[in-house]
Amino acid sequence: MTLSALCIGRKYKYSYDEMKQLGIGALNYDLGLVALPKELLEKKFSEYNESELKTYRQHTVFGFLMLSQNHTIPSTSAAVALQHHEYQNGCGYPQGLKGDNRPPLKDFSRNNMIHRFAEIVAVADAYDSFISGRYHEGIERMDVKGAMKKIIEMGGESLNSDIVKTLTGIIPIFPVGARVKITSAPTPQLVGYYGVIARDNPENLEMPQIILYETKNHQKVKPILIDLARYKGFALELTN
């Protein structure tokens, strides 16, 4: 998760000091969980009653207080522990802060809003949770495609949409240059054709632009550029 957060920060051209603060925050964002009762952490999140849920949500405050007492920890890093469960629409916790889905760049006018480092960690944590299967609301482990689709769905309301878009450029379903095979097509003759990803499509990760160059019988053909976003019925799979 920390690596994903730092990769996002790098995309925004953060300075060394900003990357350090972000990294410390990402490494310690869930520190407050150690202050919760062991039996609560061993229980499934879906089985929490209202009182237990309230206690669980206090881990953000506990983490913030623990980090704030360490004078070597920047306040911006401690803010990550406190705010990584805040939502862009203000429906998160513990403070009900809002975001504006803007790029997480330095801006001193963002008072009473989610800290930009916490917004980044929230996106990185959500992705890591989905692909590892540890997401506490009972969603089973997902592959990269399923995780990214879910992340995109959460963008705007829960997660910062600009950061989500940045993550799709770091972890695309079909990386540019990857070899693919057409498994379904509106023109049946194209099924089984091979090609490469020419450009991804952040708005629809399953519909990139591809260049076809080989038939299902491995015969070379004149390169054909197809923007899958313009047509219905195409499906791809990565291949060697």
CORRA-V790588 format. One record per residue. RES is the residue in one small letter. PHI is phi in whole degrees, 0 to 359 (999 if undefined). D_FIRST is the distance of its C-alpha to the first C-alpha in whole Angstrom. Layout:
RES_PHI_D_FIRST + RES_PHI_D_FIRST
This chain:
m_999_0 + t_300_4 + l_297_5 + s_298_5 + a_298_6 + l_291_9 + c_297_10 + i_295_11 + g_301_13 + r_296_14 + k_298_16 + y_271_17 + k_59_19 + y_295_18 + s_287_20 + y_301_19 + d_294_19 + e_295_17 + m_297_14 + k_296_15 + q_297_15 + l_297_12 + g_297_10 + i_297_12 + g_296_11 + a_293_7 + l_291_8 + n_245_11 + y_299_10 + d_253_12 + l_303_14 + g_296_17 + l_296_17 + v_292_19 + a_271_21 + l_272_22 + p_301_24 + k_301_23 + e_295_25 + l_288_23 + l_290_20 + e_278_22 + k_271_23 + k_294_22 + f_300_21 + s_293_23 + e_261_26 + y_295_25 + n_273_29 + e_299_29 + s_293_29 + e_293_26 + l_296_24 + k_297_25 + t_294_24 + y_302_21 + r_293_20 + q_286_22 + h_297_18 + t_293_17 + v_289_21 + f_300_21 + g_298_17 + f_299_19 + l_295_22 + m_296_21 + l_288_19 + s_293_22 + q_282_24 + n_264_23 + h_289_25 + t_273_22 + i_266_19 + p_297_20 + s_298_20 + t_293_18 + s_287_15 + a_296_17 + a_298_17 + v_297_13 + a_299_14 + l_285_17 + q_246_16 + h_290_13 + h_252_15 + e_281_18 + y_250_19 + q_301_20 + n_272_23 + g_86_24 + c_263_23 + g_271_20 + y_217_21 + p_267_22 + q_256_24 + g_68_24 + l_288_23 + k_248_23 + g_237_21 + d_237_23 + n_57_21 + r_270_22 + p_304_20 + p_281_18 + l_257_20 + k_296_22 + d_205_25 + f_284_27 + s_271_28 + r_275_25 + n_283_27 + n_58_26 + m_231_23 + i_298_19 + h_293_18 + r_299_16 + f_292_13 + a_293_13 + e_296_13 + i_293_10 + v_297_8 + a_300_10 + v_291_9 + a_298_6 + d_292_6 + a_298_9 + y_298_8 + d_298_6 + s_296_9 + f_292_11 + i_281_11 + s_266_10 + g_81_13 + r_262_12 + y_300_13 + h_283_16 + e_260_18 + g_90_19 + i_282_18 + e_290_18 + r_303_15 + m_245_15 + d_277_16 + v_301_14 + k_300_17 + g_295_17 + a_296_14 + m_292_14 + k_297_18 + k_293_17 + i_299_14 + i_297_17 + e_298_19 + m_278_18 + g_295_18 + g_100_21 + e_266_21 + s_264_18 + l_254_15 + n_299_17 + s_294_18 + d_291_18 + i_291_14 + v_301_14 + k_299_17 + t_295_15 + l_297_12 + t_296_15 + g_280_16 + i_270_13 + i_234_13 + p_285_16 + i_295_18 + f_242_21 + p_299_20 + v_301_23 + g_95_25 + a_287_24 + r_276_27 + v_227_28 + k_233_31 + i_280_32 + t_258_32 + s_206_34 + a_204_36 + p_295_39 + t_255_41 + p_307_41 + q_298_42 + l_276_39 + v_298_37 + g_96_36 + y_293_36 + y_249_34 + g_199_32 + v_230_29 + i_284_27 + a_268_28 + r_201_26 + d_275_23 + n_230_24 + p_302_21 + e_282_23 + n_208_24 + l_295_21 + e_271_24 + m_236_26 + p_279_26 + q_269_29 + i_232_30 + i_244_33 + l_274_35 + y_217_37 + e_210_38 + t_282_40 + k_295_39 + n_266_42 + h_66_40 + q_265_43 + k_290_42 + v_231_42 + k_298_42 + p_308_39 + i_238_38 + l_270_36 + i_231_34 + d_267_32 + l_295_31 + a_293_30 + r_268_34 + y_228_35 + k_256_35 + g_103_34 + f_273_32 + a_217_30 + l_234_28 + e_218_26 + l_289_25 + t_215_27 + n_274_28
